[in-house]
Amino acid sequence: MISSSRFTGLRRLVGLGFGLAVAVGGTAGTGVLTSPGELARALGGPGPVLVLWLVGGLYTLLAANTLAELASRLPQAGAWYGYAEAAFGEFPAVAVAWADWTSSCVTGALVALLLGEYLAQLLPLDIPSAPRLLAAAAVLGLMAVQFRGLREGSRAQEITAGILLLGVVGLVVASTRLPGVALQAPAGTALGGIPAVSLVAALQVVVFAYDGWYAPIYFAEETAQPGRTLSRALLWGVAAVLSLYFMLNAGLLRVLPFATIRDSDLPLAEMAAAWAGPLGRQVVRGLGVVAMLGVLNSVLLMATRVLFALGRAGQLPAVLARVHPGGTPGPALVVAGALTLGLLLSGTVAALEAITSVLFVGYYVVGFSALFKLRRQGPVPAGGFRAWGHPWSTGLLVGLSAAFLVMNVVADTGHAAVALALVVGAWPLWRRARKNATVSEPR
């Protein structure tokens, strides 16, 4: 591992407020908008909806418990990459970073396209290419904000997360004045009666909705008192997202017929319309724009830090580790933004969503497993977080993550094969870096 002391540039400019904003805003921005409808379509009935949101939240809390110790032990910009390198060596770390960066850019492209669609509906623009062009403009706009510096990027995250939380909680509270609907679960909607393929699809929705909770770890080198701050941001952030998802979905099931949730791309807008008419739908679309801006901002920040770490370690060109005075790794941001733009303009990004769910669960398994080896290398640094219940909690977490990964592979072999090919694609990258490092070593 290359010591971060050999490099300068990253500055400790953010704290707990940003950590919570990037954990909550970067996660719930998409989950509150599209996931309720996606989950309803996967399940076919309302019975297990709240159970799955609760199960997903508890799994994520268990993961945050383990990751909080990893972040305390290795507070560095590479996040999952650094944990894999310290425990398993260079190539597994490069494969994890490759998967991490790719999935972040795919997520960014998906989110940008949603943002473009909401903006096109609000304006409105009757131009077929308007959503894609607006999506590209949003990516470029956020890149410009982040180029100014980390303070500007973090402030944008805090503002969008605050608006999202206030808006969703306000709409849910307002909906309590609406009359409830009769809730009748069709036969066969208990968890045991759901076909395996449908259950895997439903779990994919829930896991994808919670994905992003670990965003604070990417900014460990830029966070004051990282051992203390990151553990709080992770655990409190996940608890907030779990509460928000449970409250929102309980509200939707109380107010709307299940068929309405199932058939809607934006169930929250239907709940708002039941309370405020067409204006309610427009308010939710506006809230969707703000939410998508927050998620897009967070994934661009995260992808940039992964490239920075790879450039600093010599796995990619060293220019990617350059940081301008505002604290932004500028060249890394350009590369991350370029891939995000290329994906959203290519028209293939929707097909990549299932691939990313395989990728990020894959690096979950590697990252969480790292704690077993790191525990044997020494105690947690002073002031750091120690995972509760290890090794049992971590073992359960790794087992659940591996089981979900296997379920994904069995249920969707084609996308799993593409995900594997992307990881294998890291091999020539690593070999080339090793060769260049060997050539450059003094004899």
Protein Blocks (a to p, Z undefined) as FASTA:
>chain_A
ZZfklpghiacfbcfklmmmmmmmmmmmmmmmmmmmmmmmmnopaklmmmmmmmmmmmmm
mmmmmmmmmmmmmgcfklmmmmmmmmnojklmmmmmmmmmmmmmmmmmmmmmmmmmmmmm
mmpccdfklmmmmmmmmmmmmmmmmmnomklmmmmmmmmmmmmmmmmmmmmmmmmmpccd
dddddehiafklpcfklmmmmmmmmmmmmgojlmmmmmmmmcghkllmmmmmmmmmmmmm
mmmmmmmmmmmmmmpcfklmmmpcblmlmmmmmmnommlmmmmmmmmmmmmmmmmmmmmm
mmmmmmmmmmmnopacfklmpccfkopafklmmmmmmmmmmmmmnopmmmmmmmmmmmmm
mmmmmmmmmmmmmmmnoccdehiacdehiaklmmmmmmmmmmmmmmmmmmmmmlmmmmmm
mmmmmmmmmmmmmmmmmmmpcZZ
